Every structure is written in C-alpha cells, then in structure tokens.
Amino acid sequence: MTRDKYTYTYVTLIGKISISEDGEGNICGLYLPTCNLPVAEDRETDVICEAMSQLRDYFIGRRRCFDLPLSCDGTDFQHSVWSEISKIPFGETVTYGELAERIGNPNSSRAVGTACGKNPIPIIVPCHRVVPSAGGIGSYGGGSALKKRLLDLEAEFFE
C-alpha cells in the first residue's frame, strides 16, 4: 500500500528524481531516475521543497546528513535496518554483514540486502553506503553506476 499523496519531480546532478510526501508533512518516497513513480498528485509541498533543498546541498558537498520528517512503510526488521543505515557517516561504507551485526542479527546479511533494496527513501536513508564484504559496490535500486557516483561524490567531499 502506497502512502504517497503528493509527488514532485526535479532535475538534479544525477538526473530526474521525484520526492513524495504522505500528506501529513513527512517524506515517504524518493524515486531515482530509473524508478517508476507512484500515482500521486503533482504538488511541490513545503516539505518536498525542503527535501530538495537539502539534496541540492548534499550534491555539492555542503550537507552530510539530512534533517527531514520521514515516514516509511515496512516491517520491524526493515525499519531496524533503515535506522542503522541512517547512522553510517558521510563518506564511509559498511558491509551487509556488519550492518546485520549492528542490528543484533549477525546471520541476516542477505535479509539486510533485501531491506536495503526496499528502502523507499534512498540517498536520504543512505543505503548506497552498504557494500558487499567480498568487494565491489554491490547492487542499487538506481543502478550500480549511480551507486558508484554517489560513493565517489562523498569521497570527493570527505575530509
């Protein structure tokens, strides 16, 4: 069940992205250039505008974390993964296994990967910072090229 009430699309440094609000002032979706949009009213609300402002600052290295009201549909397990992902510092990565350990479920690295793939608010909940322990960058809802671009962007501004 989608809770997206309003969605607005912007052109950014990574292509067109759309941001959704639940109608109660909470960001509930961020749709990367490769994603299908939900059915929602096309409206730029105050919180969507603020989210885009923070994203613009992120893309140019002026913002390292986001301060937005969020509301995501998901299981308790997914919420625990997304909460822990939000604690990964700008410019750093953790493996799926490390993230599984951090949430107290060390044998759940595959489930952690699945939860990353279900993250409705990528970039703001920075699942691009989660990588496989075997090396490489792993998959990403927006494609591996976009994941690499986000990781490279953070590395460029990381001090």
DSSP file (Angstrom, degrees, kcal/mol; ACC not computed):
  #  RESIDUE AA STRUCTURE BP1 BP2  ACC     N-H-->O    O-->H-N    N-H-->O    O-->H-N    TCO  KAPPA ALPHA  PHI   PSI    X-CA   Y-CA   Z-CA
    1    1 A M              0   0    0      0, 0.0     2,-0.3     0, 0.0    72,-0.1   0.000 360.0 360.0 360.0 125.7    0.0    0.0    0.0
    2    2 A T        -     0   0    0      1,-0.1    20,-0.0     2,-0.1     0, 0.0  -0.651 360.0-169.5 -90.6 146.1    1.5    3.3   -1.0
    3    3 A R        +     0   0    0     -2,-0.3     2,-0.4    25,-0.1    -1,-0.1   0.298  43.2 130.2-112.0   6.3    1.1    6.4    1.2
    4    4 A D        +     0   0    0      1,-0.2    18,-0.2    24,-0.1     3,-0.1  -0.481  19.7 162.1 -67.0 117.0    2.4    8.9   -1.4
    5    5 A K        +     0   0    0     16,-2.8    36,-2.4    -2,-0.4     2,-0.4   0.800  66.8  25.5-101.7 -42.5   -0.1   11.7   -1.6
    6    6 A Y  E     -Ab  21  41A   0     15,-1.9    15,-2.5    34,-0.2     2,-0.4  -0.970  65.0-179.6-125.3 139.5    2.0   14.4   -3.3
    7    7 A T  E     -Ab  20  42A   0     34,-2.6    36,-1.0    -2,-0.4     2,-0.4  -0.999   2.8-174.4-137.4 140.9    5.0   13.9   -5.6
    8    8 A Y  E     -A   19   0A   0     11,-2.1    11,-2.5    -2,-0.4     2,-0.4  -0.998  14.1-142.5-137.1 141.7    7.2   16.4   -7.3
    9    9 A T  E     -A   18   0A   0     -2,-0.4     2,-0.3     9,-0.2     9,-0.2  -0.840  17.1-176.8-110.1 139.4   10.0   15.9   -9.8
   10   10 A Y  E     -A   17   0A   0      7,-3.0     7,-2.2    -2,-0.4     2,-0.6  -0.916  27.7-123.7-128.8 154.5   13.2   17.8  -10.1
   11   11 A V  E     +A   16   0A   0     -2,-0.3     5,-0.2     5,-0.2     2,-0.2  -0.897  43.8 169.0 -96.0 126.1   16.2   17.8  -12.4
   12   12 A T  E >   -A   15   0A   0      3,-1.6     3,-1.4    -2,-0.6    44,-0.0  -0.641  52.7 -85.1-127.5-177.4   19.4   17.2  -10.4
   13   13 A L  T 3  S+     0   0    0      1,-0.3     3,-0.1    -2,-0.2    -2,-0.0   0.694 129.8  45.1 -64.0 -19.5   23.0   16.4  -10.9
   14   14 A I  T 3  S-     0   0    0      1,-0.5    -1,-0.3   136,-0.0     2,-0.2   0.317 124.4 -94.7-106.4   7.3   22.1   12.7  -11.0
   15   15 A G  E <  S-A   12   0A   0     -3,-1.4    -3,-1.6    17,-0.1    -1,-0.5  -0.658  73.7 -16.1 110.2-169.6   19.1   13.1  -13.3
   16   16 A K  E     +A   11   0A   0     -2,-0.2     2,-0.4    -5,-0.2    -5,-0.2  -0.542  62.7 178.4 -73.7 129.2   15.4   13.4  -12.6
   17   17 A I  E     -A   10   0A   0     -7,-2.2    -7,-3.0    -2,-0.3     2,-0.4  -0.967  14.2-151.1-126.8 149.7   14.4   12.5   -9.1
   18   18 A S  E     -AC   9  31A   0     13,-2.1    13,-3.5    -2,-0.4     2,-0.4  -0.948   5.2-157.8-121.2 141.8   10.9   12.6   -7.6
   19   19 A I  E     -AC   8  30A   0    -11,-2.5   -11,-2.1    -2,-0.4     2,-0.3  -0.953   8.7-156.0-121.2 137.1   10.1   13.2   -3.9
   20   20 A S  E     -AC   7  29A   0      9,-2.9     8,-2.1    -2,-0.4     9,-1.1  -0.865   5.4-160.2-117.5 149.2    6.9   12.2   -2.2
   21   21 A E  E     -AC   6  27A   0    -15,-2.5   -16,-2.8    -2,-0.3   -15,-1.9  -0.918  21.0-134.9-120.6 150.1    5.1   13.4    0.8
   22   22 A D        -     0   0    0      4,-2.2     5,-0.1    -2,-0.3    -1,-0.0   0.424  49.7-104.0 -85.5   1.5    2.4   11.4    2.7
   23   23 A G  S    S+     0   0    0      3,-0.2     4,-0.1   -17,-0.1   -19,-0.1   0.356 111.9  78.7  91.4  -6.2    0.0   14.4    3.1
   24   24 A E  S    S-     0   0    0      2,-0.2     3,-0.1     0, 0.0    -3,-0.0   0.158 119.0 -89.2-118.1  15.8    1.0   14.9    6.7
   25   25 A G  S    S+     0   0    0      1,-0.3     2,-0.4    44,-0.0    -4,-0.0   0.659  89.6 120.9  88.4  17.1    4.3   16.7    6.2
   26   26 A N        -     0   0    0     42,-0.1    -4,-2.2    45,-0.0     2,-0.4  -0.933  64.2-123.9-116.6 137.2    6.5   13.6    6.1
   27   27 A I  E     +Cd  21  70A   0     42,-3.2    44,-2.4    -2,-0.4    -6,-0.3  -0.643  35.5 167.3 -72.7 128.2    8.8   12.5    3.2
   28   28 A C  E     +     0   0A   0     -8,-2.1     2,-0.3    -2,-0.4    45,-0.2   0.403  56.2  25.0-125.3  -1.1    7.7    8.9    2.3
   29   29 A G  E     -C   20   0A   0     -9,-1.1    -9,-2.9    92,-0.1     2,-0.4  -0.955  43.5-170.7-164.0 144.2    9.5    8.3   -1.0
   30   30 A L  E     -C   19   0A   0     90,-2.5     2,-0.6    -2,-0.3   -11,-0.2  -0.972  19.8-158.2-134.4 121.6   12.4    9.3   -3.2
   31   31 A Y  E     -C   18   0A   0    -13,-3.5   -13,-2.1    -2,-0.4     6,-0.1  -0.890   7.1-146.8-110.1 117.4   12.4    8.0   -6.7
   32   32 A L    >   -     0   0    0     -2,-0.6     3,-2.4   -15,-0.2   -15,-0.1  -0.217  38.3 -90.2 -74.7 167.8   15.6    7.7   -8.6
   33   33 A P  T 3  S+     0   0    0      0, 0.0    -1,-0.1     0, 0.0   -17,-0.1   0.756 126.6  49.7 -54.5 -26.8   15.8    8.2  -12.3
   34   34 A T  T 3  S+     0   0    0      2,-0.1     2,-0.2   108,-0.0   -17,-0.1   0.430  94.3  97.4 -92.1   1.6   15.3    4.5  -13.0
   35   35 A C  S <  S-     0   0    0     -3,-2.4     2,-0.3     1,-0.0    -4,-0.1  -0.611  73.2-119.3 -97.7 150.5   12.2    4.1  -10.8
   36   36 A N        -     0   0    0     -2,-0.2    -4,-0.1     1,-0.0    -2,-0.1  -0.646  32.8-123.5 -80.9 141.0    8.5    4.2  -11.6
   37   37 A L        -     0   0    0     -2,-0.3     2,-0.1     1,-0.1    -1,-0.0  -0.563  19.8-120.2 -85.9 148.9    6.6    6.9   -9.9
   38   38 A P        -     0   0    0      0, 0.0     2,-0.7     0, 0.0    -1,-0.1  -0.346  37.1 -92.9 -76.4 166.3    3.5    6.2   -7.7
   39   39 A V  S    S+     0   0    0     -2,-0.1     2,-0.3   -33,-0.0   -35,-0.0  -0.747  72.9 134.1 -79.2 117.6    0.1    7.6   -8.5
   40   40 A A        -     0   0    0     -2,-0.7     2,-0.2   -33,-0.1   -34,-0.2  -0.979  61.7 -82.7-159.8 159.9    0.0   10.8   -6.6
   41   41 A E  E     -b    6   0A   0    -36,-2.4   -34,-2.6    -2,-0.3     2,-1.1  -0.527  43.8-121.4 -70.0 133.8   -0.9   14.5   -7.0
   42   42 A D  E     +b    7   0A   0     -2,-0.2     2,-0.3   -36,-0.2   -34,-0.2  -0.667  59.3 138.2 -79.2 100.4    1.8   16.5   -8.6
   43   43 A R        -     0   0    0     -2,-1.1     2,-1.1   -36,-1.0     5,-0.1  -0.983  52.0-138.7-150.7 133.7    2.5   19.2   -6.0
   44   44 A E        -     0   0    0     -2,-0.3     2,-0.1     4,-0.1    -2,-0.1  -0.791  33.9-172.9 -92.1  97.1    5.6   20.8   -4.5
   45   45 A T     >  -     0   0    0     -2,-1.1     4,-2.6     1,-0.1     5,-0.2  -0.319  38.4-100.8 -83.6 171.4    4.8   21.0   -0.8
   46   46 A D  H  > S+     0   0    0      1,-0.2     4,-2.3     2,-0.2     5,-0.2   0.916 122.9  46.5 -59.1 -44.9    6.9   22.8    1.8
   47   47 A V  H  > S+     0   0    0      2,-0.2     4,-2.3     1,-0.2    -1,-0.2   0.858 111.9  50.6 -71.5 -33.6    8.5   19.5    3.0
   48   48 A I  H  > S+     0   0    0      2,-0.2     4,-2.3     1,-0.2    -1,-0.2   0.921 111.2  49.5 -65.7 -42.9    9.2   18.3   -0.5
   49   49 A C  H  X S+     0   0    0     -4,-2.6     4,-2.2     1,-0.2    -2,-0.2   0.903 111.5  48.7 -61.4 -42.0   10.8   21.7   -1.3
   50   50 A E  H  X S+     0   0    0     -4,-2.3     4,-2.5     2,-0.2    -1,-0.2   0.898 109.3  53.0 -65.4 -40.7   12.9   21.4    1.9
   51   51 A A  H  X S+     0   0    0     -4,-2.3     4,-2.4     1,-0.2    -2,-0.2   0.920 110.3  47.4 -60.7 -43.1   14.0   17.9    0.9
   52   52 A M  H  X S+     0   0    0     -4,-2.3     4,-2.8     2,-0.2    -1,-0.2   0.894 109.5  53.5 -66.6 -38.4   15.1   19.1   -2.5
   53   53 A S  H  X S+     0   0    0     -4,-2.2     4,-2.0     1,-0.2    -2,-0.2   0.927 111.2  46.0 -59.5 -45.2   17.0   22.0   -0.9
   54   54 A Q  H  X S+     0   0    0     -4,-2.5     4,-2.2     1,-0.2    -2,-0.2   0.880 111.8  51.9 -66.7 -37.5   18.8   19.6    1.4
   55   55 A L  H  X S+     0   0    0     -4,-2.4     4,-2.7     2,-0.2    -2,-0.2   0.912 107.3  52.3 -64.9 -41.9   19.5   17.2   -1.6
   56   56 A R  H  X S+     0   0    0     -4,-2.8     4,-1.1     1,-0.2     6,-0.2   0.932 110.4  48.6 -58.7 -44.6   21.0   20.1   -3.6
   57   57 A D  H  <>S+     0   0    0     -4,-2.0     5,-2.5     1,-0.2     6,-1.0   0.893 110.9  51.2 -62.1 -39.6   23.3   20.9   -0.7
   58   58 A Y  H ><5S+     0   0    0     -4,-2.2     3,-1.6     4,-0.3    -2,-0.2   0.927 105.6  55.1 -61.3 -46.3   24.3   17.2   -0.4
   59   59 A F  H 3<5S+     0   0    0     -4,-2.7    -1,-0.2     1,-0.3    -2,-0.2   0.741 112.2  43.0 -64.1 -23.0   25.1   17.0   -4.1
   60   60 A I  T 3<5S-     0   0    0     -4,-1.1    -1,-0.3    -3,-0.4    -2,-0.2   0.285 119.8-105.7-106.3  10.2   27.5   19.9   -3.9
   61   61 A G  T < 5S+     0   0    0     -3,-1.6    -3,-0.2    -4,-0.2    -2,-0.1   0.554  90.9 111.7  84.9   8.4   29.1   18.8   -0.6
   62   62 A R  S   <S+     0   0    0     -5,-2.5     2,-0.4    -6,-0.2    -4,-0.3   0.585  74.4  50.0 -89.1 -10.0   27.5   21.3    1.8
   63   63 A R        +     0   0    0     -6,-1.0    -2,-0.2    -8,-0.1    -1,-0.1  -0.994  48.8 174.5-132.9 134.4   25.4   18.7    3.6
   64   64 A R  S    S+     0   0    0     -2,-0.4     2,-0.3     1,-0.3    26,-0.2   0.561  73.9  21.4-112.7 -15.2   26.4   15.4    5.1
   65   65 A C  S    S-     0   0    0     24,-0.1     2,-0.3    25,-0.1    -1,-0.3  -0.964  76.5-118.2-147.4 163.9   23.2   14.3    6.7
   66   66 A F        -     0   0    0     58,-0.3     2,-0.4    -2,-0.3   -15,-0.0  -0.784   9.3-162.2-110.0 147.8   19.5   15.1    6.3
   67   67 A D        +     0   0    0     -2,-0.3   -13,-0.0     2,-0.1    -2,-0.0  -0.766  43.5 127.6-128.6  83.9   17.1   16.6    8.8
   68   68 A L        -     0   0    0     -2,-0.4     2,-0.5    56,-0.1   -42,-0.1  -0.966  64.3-105.1-137.7 149.6   13.6   15.8    7.5
   69   69 A P        -     0   0    0      0, 0.0   -42,-3.2     0, 0.0     2,-0.3  -0.678  46.5-168.3 -74.8 126.2   10.5   14.2    8.9
   70   70 A L  B     -d   27   0A   0     -2,-0.5     2,-0.3   -44,-0.3   -42,-0.2  -0.874  19.9-177.1-120.0 149.2   10.3   10.7    7.4
   71   71 A S        +     0   0    0    -44,-2.4     2,-0.4    -2,-0.3   -45,-0.0  -0.902  12.0 177.6-146.0 115.4    7.6    8.1    7.3
   72   72 A C        -     0   0    0     -2,-0.3     2,-0.4     2,-0.0   -43,-0.1  -0.958  25.4-135.6-124.1 135.4    8.2    4.7    5.7
   73   73 A D        +     0   0    0     -2,-0.4     2,-0.3   -45,-0.2    -2,-0.0  -0.729  54.3 111.7 -81.4 134.8    6.1    1.7    5.4
   74   74 A G        -     0   0    0     -2,-0.4     2,-0.0    45,-0.1    -2,-0.0  -0.960  64.2 -74.5 175.5 172.3    8.0   -1.5    6.2
   75   75 A T     >  -     0   0    0     -2,-0.3     4,-2.5     1,-0.1     5,-0.2  -0.283  48.6-104.4 -77.1 168.5    8.4   -4.4    8.6
   76   76 A D  H  > S+     0   0    0      2,-0.2     4,-2.2     1,-0.2     5,-0.2   0.905 124.1  52.1 -59.4 -41.2   10.1   -4.0   12.0
   77   77 A F  H  > S+     0   0    0      2,-0.2     4,-2.2     1,-0.2    -1,-0.2   0.938 109.3  48.5 -61.6 -47.2   13.2   -5.7   10.6
   78   78 A Q  H  > S+     0   0    0      1,-0.2     4,-3.0     2,-0.2     5,-0.2   0.916 110.4  51.7 -60.2 -42.6   13.3   -3.2    7.6
   79   79 A H  H  X S+     0   0    0     -4,-2.5     4,-2.4     1,-0.2    -1,-0.2   0.885 108.3  51.4 -62.2 -37.9   12.9   -0.3   10.0
   80   80 A S  H  X S+     0   0    0     -4,-2.2     4,-1.9     2,-0.2    -1,-0.2   0.904 112.5  46.4 -65.8 -39.1   15.8   -1.5   12.1
   81   81 A V  H  X S+     0   0    0     -4,-2.2     4,-2.7     2,-0.2    -2,-0.2   0.950 113.8  47.2 -65.6 -49.3   18.0   -1.8    9.0
   82   82 A W  H  X S+     0   0    0     -4,-3.0     4,-1.8     1,-0.2    -2,-0.2   0.871 110.9  52.5 -62.7 -37.1   17.0    1.6    7.7
   83   83 A S  H  < S+     0   0    0     -4,-2.4     4,-0.4    -5,-0.2    -1,-0.2   0.921 112.1  45.0 -63.1 -43.9   17.5    3.2   11.1
   84   84 A E  H >< S+     0   0    0     -4,-1.9     3,-1.3     1,-0.2     4,-0.3   0.872 108.8  56.5 -69.6 -36.7   21.0    1.7   11.3
   85   85 A I  H >< S+     0   0    0     -4,-2.7     3,-1.9     1,-0.3    -1,-0.2   0.900  99.7  60.5 -59.0 -39.9   21.8    2.8    7.7
   86   86 A S  T 3< S+     0   0    0     -4,-1.8    -1,-0.3     1,-0.3    -2,-0.2   0.666  98.6  58.8 -63.6 -15.4   21.0    6.3    8.7
   87   87 A K  T <  S+     0   0    0     -3,-1.3    -1,-0.3    -4,-0.4    -2,-0.2   0.524  75.9 109.5 -90.9  -7.2   23.8    6.2   11.2
   88   88 A I  S <  S-     0   0    0     -3,-1.9     3,-0.1    -4,-0.3    41,-0.1  -0.577  75.4-120.0 -71.7 121.7   26.5    5.4    8.6
   89   89 A P    >   -     0   0    0      0, 0.0     3,-2.0     0, 0.0    -1,-0.1  -0.244  31.5 -88.4 -65.6 150.5   28.6    8.6    8.4
   90   90 A F  T 3  S+     0   0    0      1,-0.3     3,-0.1   -26,-0.2   -26,-0.1  -0.276 114.5  19.5 -50.2 133.2   29.0   10.5    5.2
   91   91 A G  T 3  S+     0   0    0      1,-0.3     2,-0.3    -3,-0.1    -1,-0.3   0.441 106.9  99.7  83.1  -0.4   31.9    9.2    3.1
   92   92 A E    <   -     0   0    0     -3,-2.0     2,-0.3    -4,-0.0    -1,-0.3  -0.805  52.8-157.3-116.8 159.3   32.0    5.8    4.9
   93   93 A T        -     0   0    0     -2,-0.3     2,-0.3    -3,-0.1    37,-0.2  -0.925   3.2-165.5-129.6 158.0   30.7    2.4    4.0
   94   94 A V  E     -e  130   0B   0     35,-2.2    37,-2.6    -2,-0.3     2,-0.1  -0.946  25.8-112.7-133.8 158.1   29.8   -0.8    5.9
   95   95 A T  E  >  -e  131   0B   0     -2,-0.3     4,-2.4    35,-0.2     5,-0.2  -0.462  27.0-112.1 -86.7 164.1   29.2   -4.3    4.7
   96   96 A Y  H  > S+     0   0    0     35,-1.3     4,-2.2     1,-0.2     5,-0.1   0.900 120.9  51.6 -59.0 -40.0   25.8   -6.0    4.7
   97   97 A G  H  > S+     0   0    0      2,-0.2     4,-2.2     1,-0.2    -1,-0.2   0.901 108.2  49.8 -64.8 -42.5   27.3   -8.4    7.3
   98   98 A E  H  > S+     0   0    0      1,-0.2     4,-2.4     2,-0.2    -1,-0.2   0.902 111.0  50.1 -62.1 -40.6   28.5   -5.5    9.5
   99   99 A L  H  X S+     0   0    0     -4,-2.4     4,-1.5     2,-0.2    -2,-0.2   0.898 107.9  53.4 -65.3 -39.4   25.1   -4.0    9.3
  100  100 A A  H  <>S+     0   0    0     -4,-2.2     5,-2.7     1,-0.2    -2,-0.2   0.907 110.3  47.8 -60.6 -42.0   23.5   -7.3   10.3
  101  101 A E  H ><5S+     0   0    0     -4,-2.2     3,-1.8     5,-0.2    -2,-0.2   0.910 106.9  56.9 -64.7 -41.9   25.7   -7.4   13.4
  102  102 A R  H 3<5S+     0   0    0     -4,-2.4    -1,-0.2     1,-0.3    -2,-0.2   0.809 106.9  48.5 -61.4 -30.4   24.9   -3.8   14.3
  103  103 A I  T 3<5S-     0   0    0     -4,-1.5    -1,-0.3    -3,-0.2    -2,-0.2   0.378 121.2-108.5 -92.3   6.4   21.1   -4.6   14.4
  104  104 A G  T < 5S+     0   0    0     -3,-1.8    -3,-0.2    -5,-0.1    -2,-0.1   0.730  94.9 101.4  80.3  22.2   21.8   -7.7   16.5
  105  105 A N    > < +     0   0    0     -5,-2.7     3,-1.9    -6,-0.2    -4,-0.1  -0.561  42.7 173.9-136.1  68.6   21.1  -10.3   13.8
  106  106 A P  T 3  S+     0   0    0      0, 0.0     3,-0.3     0, 0.0    -5,-0.2   0.635  75.0  54.2 -61.3 -17.7   24.5  -11.4   12.6
  107  107 A N  T 3  S+     0   0    0      1,-0.2     3,-0.2    -7,-0.2     4,-0.1   0.187  89.1  82.2 -98.4  18.1   23.3  -14.2   10.3
  108  108 A S    <>  +     0   0    0     -3,-1.9     4,-2.5     1,-0.2     5,-0.2   0.002  42.9 125.0-113.0  29.6   20.9  -11.9    8.4
  109  109 A S  H  > S+     0   0    0     -3,-0.3     4,-2.0     1,-0.2    -1,-0.2   0.866  78.4  50.1 -61.2 -35.3   23.2  -10.2    5.8
  110  110 A R  H  > S+     0   0    0     -3,-0.2     4,-2.1     2,-0.2    -1,-0.2   0.920 111.3  48.4 -66.6 -42.0   21.0  -11.4    2.9
  111  111 A A  H  > S+     0   0    0      1,-0.2     4,-2.5     2,-0.2    -2,-0.2   0.859 108.5  54.9 -65.4 -34.5   17.9  -10.1    4.6
  112  112 A V  H  X S+     0   0    0     -4,-2.5     4,-2.5     2,-0.2    -1,-0.2   0.924 107.2  50.6 -62.3 -43.7   19.8   -6.8    5.2
  113  113 A G  H  X S+     0   0    0     -4,-2.0     4,-2.0     1,-0.2    -2,-0.2   0.899 109.8  49.8 -60.0 -41.0   20.5   -6.6    1.5
  114  114 A T  H  X S+     0   0    0     -4,-2.1     4,-1.1     2,-0.2    -1,-0.2   0.912 109.9  50.6 -64.0 -42.4   16.8   -7.2    0.7
  115  115 A A  H  < S+     0   0    0     -4,-2.5     4,-0.5     1,-0.2     3,-0.4   0.887 107.6  53.8 -63.2 -38.9   15.8   -4.4    3.2
  116  116 A C  H >< S+     0   0    0     -4,-2.5     3,-1.3     1,-0.2    -1,-0.2   0.924 107.0  52.0 -59.1 -43.4   18.3   -2.1    1.5
  117  117 A G  H 3< S+     0   0    0     -4,-2.0    -1,-0.2     1,-0.3    -2,-0.2   0.731 108.9  50.6 -65.9 -22.3   16.6   -2.8   -1.8
  118  118 A K  T 3< S+     0   0    0     -4,-1.1    -1,-0.3    -3,-0.4    -2,-0.2   0.426  76.4 129.9 -94.3  -0.8   13.2   -2.0   -0.3
  119  119 A N    <   -     0   0    0     -3,-1.3    22,-0.1    -4,-0.5    -3,-0.1  -0.374  43.3-162.8 -57.7 116.0   14.4    1.4    1.1
  120  120 A P  S    S+     0   0    0      0, 0.0   -90,-2.5     0, 0.0    -1,-0.2   0.585  81.2  47.9 -80.3  -8.1   11.8    3.9    0.0
  121  121 A I  S  > S-     0   0    0    -92,-0.2     4,-2.8     4,-0.1     3,-0.1  -0.459  76.2-177.9-131.3  61.8   13.9    6.9    0.6
  122  122 A P  B  4  +f  125   0C   0      0, 0.0     2,-2.2     0, 0.0   -93,-0.0  -0.152  68.8  21.1 -60.8 161.3   17.4    6.3   -0.9
  123  123 A I  T  4 S+     0   0    0      2,-0.5    -2,-0.0     1,-0.2     5,-0.0  -0.419 124.1  56.2  73.3 -56.9   20.1    8.9   -0.6
  124  124 A I  T  4 S+     0   0    0     -2,-2.2   -58,-0.3     1,-0.3    -1,-0.2   0.932 117.5  35.3 -66.5 -44.7   18.3   10.4    2.4
  125  125 A V  B  < S-f  122   0C   0     -4,-2.8     2,-2.5   -38,-0.0    -2,-0.5  -0.910 106.1-140.9-100.6  97.1   18.5    7.0    4.1
  126  126 A P    >   +     0   0    0      0, 0.0     3,-2.0     0, 0.0    -2,-0.1  -0.288  44.4 154.5 -76.6  68.0   21.9    6.3    2.5
  127  127 A C  G >   +     0   0    0     -2,-2.5     3,-1.7     1,-0.3   -11,-0.1   0.657  64.4  78.3 -66.2 -14.0   21.7    2.6    1.5
  128  128 A H  G 3  S+     0   0    0      1,-0.3    -1,-0.3    -3,-0.1    23,-0.1   0.677  83.0  67.0 -65.9 -14.8   24.3    3.3   -1.1
  129  129 A R  G <  S+     0   0    0     -3,-2.0   -35,-2.2   -36,-0.1     2,-0.5   0.401  81.6  90.4 -85.6   2.8   26.8    3.2    1.8
  130  130 A V  E <   +e   94   0B   0     -3,-1.7   -35,-0.2   -37,-0.2   -37,-0.0  -0.893  57.2 173.0-104.2 125.4   26.2   -0.5    2.3
  131  131 A V  E     -e   95   0B   0    -37,-2.6   -35,-1.3    -2,-0.5     6,-0.1  -0.847  35.3 -92.3-130.2 160.7   28.6   -2.8    0.2
  132  132 A P    >   -     0   0    0      0, 0.0     3,-1.2     0, 0.0     6,-0.0  -0.442  25.4-132.7 -73.4 148.7   29.3   -6.5    0.0
  133  133 A S  T 3  S+     0   0    0      1,-0.2     3,-0.1    -2,-0.1   -38,-0.1   0.733 103.5  67.1 -71.5 -21.4   32.1   -7.9    2.1
  134  134 A A  T 3  S-     0   0    0      1,-0.3    -1,-0.2     0, 0.0     2,-0.1   0.501 116.5-100.2 -77.3  -2.9   33.5   -9.7   -1.0
  135  135 A G  S <  S+     0   0    0     -3,-1.2    -1,-0.3     1,-0.2     3,-0.1  -0.379  80.7  78.1 106.4 172.1   34.4   -6.4   -2.6
  136  136 A G  S    S-     0   0    0      1,-0.2    -1,-0.2    -2,-0.1     0, 0.0  -0.266  86.9 -83.3  78.9-172.3   32.9   -4.2   -5.2
  137  137 A I        -     0   0    0      1,-0.2    -1,-0.2    -6,-0.1    -7,-0.1   0.616  56.8-143.9-108.7 -15.4   29.9   -1.9   -4.6
  138  138 A G        -     0   0    0     -7,-0.1    -1,-0.2    -3,-0.1     2,-0.1  -0.244  37.4 -40.8  81.3-173.5   27.0   -4.3   -4.9
  139  139 A S        -     0   0    0      8,-0.1     2,-0.3    -2,-0.0     3,-0.0  -0.360  50.2-169.2 -89.5 170.2   23.6   -3.6   -6.4
  140  140 A Y    >   -     0   0    0     -2,-0.1     3,-2.1     1,-0.1     4,-0.1  -0.974  33.4-120.2-159.1 143.1   21.5   -0.5   -6.0
  141  141 A G  T 3  S+     0   0    0     -2,-0.3     3,-0.1     1,-0.3    -1,-0.1   0.802 117.6  46.0 -57.7 -31.1   17.9    0.4   -6.9
  142  142 A G  T 3  S-     0   0    0      1,-0.3     4,-0.3  -109,-0.1    -1,-0.3   0.360 128.8 -89.3 -92.2   4.5   19.1    3.3   -9.1
  143  143 A G    <>  -     0   0    0     -3,-2.1     4,-2.0     2,-0.1     3,-0.3   0.031  35.4 -88.8  99.9 150.1   21.7    1.1  -10.7
  144  144 A S  H  > S+     0   0    0      1,-0.2     4,-2.5     2,-0.2     5,-0.2   0.817 123.6  59.4 -65.8 -30.3   25.3    0.3   -9.8
  145  145 A A  H  > S+     0   0    0      2,-0.2     4,-2.1     1,-0.2    -1,-0.2   0.905 107.8  45.8 -64.5 -39.7   26.6    3.3  -11.9
  146  146 A L  H  > S+     0   0    0     -3,-0.3     4,-2.5    -4,-0.3    -2,-0.2   0.895 110.8  53.0 -69.2 -39.4   24.6    5.7   -9.7
  147  147 A K  H  X S+     0   0    0     -4,-2.0     4,-2.5     1,-0.2    -2,-0.2   0.937 110.8  47.2 -60.2 -45.7   25.7    3.9   -6.5
  148  148 A K  H  X S+     0   0    0     -4,-2.5     4,-2.8     1,-0.2     5,-0.2   0.903 110.5  52.9 -61.7 -40.9   29.3    4.4   -7.6
  149  149 A R  H  X S+     0   0    0     -4,-2.1     4,-2.4     2,-0.2    -1,-0.2   0.908 110.3  47.0 -62.6 -41.9   28.7    8.0   -8.5
  150  150 A L  H  X S+     0   0    0     -4,-2.5     4,-2.3     2,-0.2    -2,-0.2   0.915 113.7  47.7 -66.2 -42.7   27.2    8.7   -5.0
  151  151 A L  H  X S+     0   0    0     -4,-2.5     4,-2.3     2,-0.2    -2,-0.2   0.907 113.6  48.0 -64.1 -40.8   30.1    6.9   -3.3
  152  152 A D  H  X S+     0   0    0     -4,-2.8     4,-2.2     2,-0.2    -2,-0.2   0.894 109.4  53.7 -65.8 -39.7   32.6    8.9   -5.4
  153  153 A L  H  X S+     0   0    0     -4,-2.4     4,-1.5    -5,-0.2    -2,-0.2   0.931 111.1  45.3 -60.1 -46.1   30.8   12.2   -4.7
  154  154 A E  H  X S+     0   0    0     -4,-2.3     4,-1.4     1,-0.2    -1,-0.2   0.903 111.4  52.6 -65.9 -40.0   31.0   11.5   -0.9
  155  155 A A  H  < S+     0   0    0     -4,-2.3    -1,-0.2     1,-0.2    -2,-0.2   0.876 106.0  55.5 -62.6 -36.3   34.7   10.5   -1.2
  156  156 A E  H  < S+     0   0    0     -4,-2.2    -1,-0.2     1,-0.2    -2,-0.2   0.876 117.6  33.3 -63.3 -38.6   35.4   13.8   -3.1
  157  157 A F  H  < S+     0   0    0     -4,-1.5    -1,-0.2    -5,-0.1     2,-0.2   0.535  94.0 110.4 -96.2  -7.7   34.0   15.9   -0.3
  158  158 A F     <        0   0    0     -4,-1.4   -67,-0.1    -5,-0.1    -3,-0.0  -0.477 360.0 360.0 -73.9 134.5   35.0   13.6    2.6
  159  159 A E              0   0    0     -2,-0.2    -1,-0.1     0, 0.0    -4,-0.1   0.337 360.0 360.0-128.9 360.0   37.7   15.0    4.9
